[in-house]
Amino acid sequence: MHYTAMKSAERARDWLCDGASGVSAHYVISETGCLWQLVDEEMRAWHAGAGRWGGIVDMNSRSIGIELANDGAEPFSEPQMDALERLLSGILERWRIAPERVIGHSDMALGRKIDPGPRFDWRRLARRGLSIWPEPRQPGDFFADAARFGYAADPDLREALLQAFRDRFRPGAAGPCGPADAALMADLAARWPAADQPTS
């Protein structure tokens, strides 16, 4: 899951179709809910870049990239979210992808990418069975649990990991890593440990 960070959905679409850009994605969804498929789902697109999730390091070969027209500062519109939900539902069914394998660019590219950002409504997707949402449980070791869930928990990435986790699961949280963070991460690690599966 990405946001485009461009002035319009059409400009993002055209850029992703331009061979000179060096990037591509399978889908772009505009603010009005207009959906463009740019690459067949069976084909590799160049949307993820360097990073990893669980045991997967070549994310472009193992994922379907969805670009949402947004600058990261604005809420994602209702028509756009509706279109995303319809699209995701089909992708998960076609490819037998579990909801926990729907991740953000920021989840797999720690410190390099921040999209789809804290304004993206992950909880809404979870309510519809298209993503996940944790509940607090007995806190454990935040970073060990993060690695079990799928994050790259290298010591030099810990600050970026905490921010990516909070942007997704605790928007607006600040300060040092604390028990509230650890309680949610413990649940993520216990219920949805990473596996070498296709990722959307």
Helices and strands as residue ranges (DSSP letters): E 2-3, H 9-16, G 19-21, E 27-29, E 35-37, G 59-61, E 66-68, H 78-95, G 99-101, H 105-108, H 122-127, H 142-149, G 155-157, H 158-169, H 179-191
